[in-house]
Amino acid sequence: NDCLRLGADGESAFVALQFYYALGILKVFAAYENDTAYVDFLGEKEDEYRQKINDLLWDEDRFIRGYTEKGETVGNRDAVEASMWLNPQSWAVISGLATDDQAEKALKNVHEKLDTPYGVILMDPPYHEHAFDGALAVIYNKGTKENSGVFSQTQGWLILAEALRGHGDRAFGYWYENAPSAQNDKAEIRKLEPYCYGQFTEGKASPHAGESHVHWLTGTASTMMVGCVEGILGIRPDIGGIRIAPSVPKDWDHFEIDKDFRGKHLHITVENPNHAESGYKELTLNGRSLEGNYIDAALLAEGNNEIVLQMS
């Protein structure tokens, strides 16, 4: 966040959670290389930082945004302004740090406090009279840019977080709110090309809520790609293979996906007769039933592969 200056010795919850996530990724690669000493070291660090992050950043029903170098708390639940922030909640889930209870409380808060018809705002309430020295977002009108605007790039992270929790309706709903292609009948509000994301959209505190700005200058395409493909569609590759774990709207009966994966073609059919948001009953690969919803890459045939997932 370019408009959040915590100081050289300040601490960002967003970055702390990304660091925690990185420890887990490194541990996977270390295990793949049979480096047991490094796996043990990383496991100890995960335990240490999980405790530290929980002690310092969890505030009853949300993760705070961090601390300034002066020791000021940013984003505590009792703050008059900026008491609820989006990115720490998303990344607490993505990183795997949040417990089930924490994840459900944090994402419920996001839905109730930050969601708008045009996407999810960065934080709320906006800064106005109670900004600390490093809260440069206060230079913007309320609901604009970092001061409670809808930043497009952050939406993909939230979509992924909701999908990881199995909340298919919310995950797809967040995508739809902010998708340019879903706003063709709102051109007089959006005021931006219908084929690209803006960097940000004005939030609910702005008299111009829904108006988007700064086309092309954003990393949204990559975060939305991950949020939609790995999140909603549930196509999650890793070192050894691929997991199929959709989180979709309950009213989706059936959908098909074609994917090229490590030189092999996958045709994936998902059946959802009971209108579940997530979960599975059975996965078959080329007519053979597998245990779980994970496919080892070694099991894939050369050329085409037919995969069928029956949702719960």
Disulfide bonds with the S-S distance in Angstrom:
none
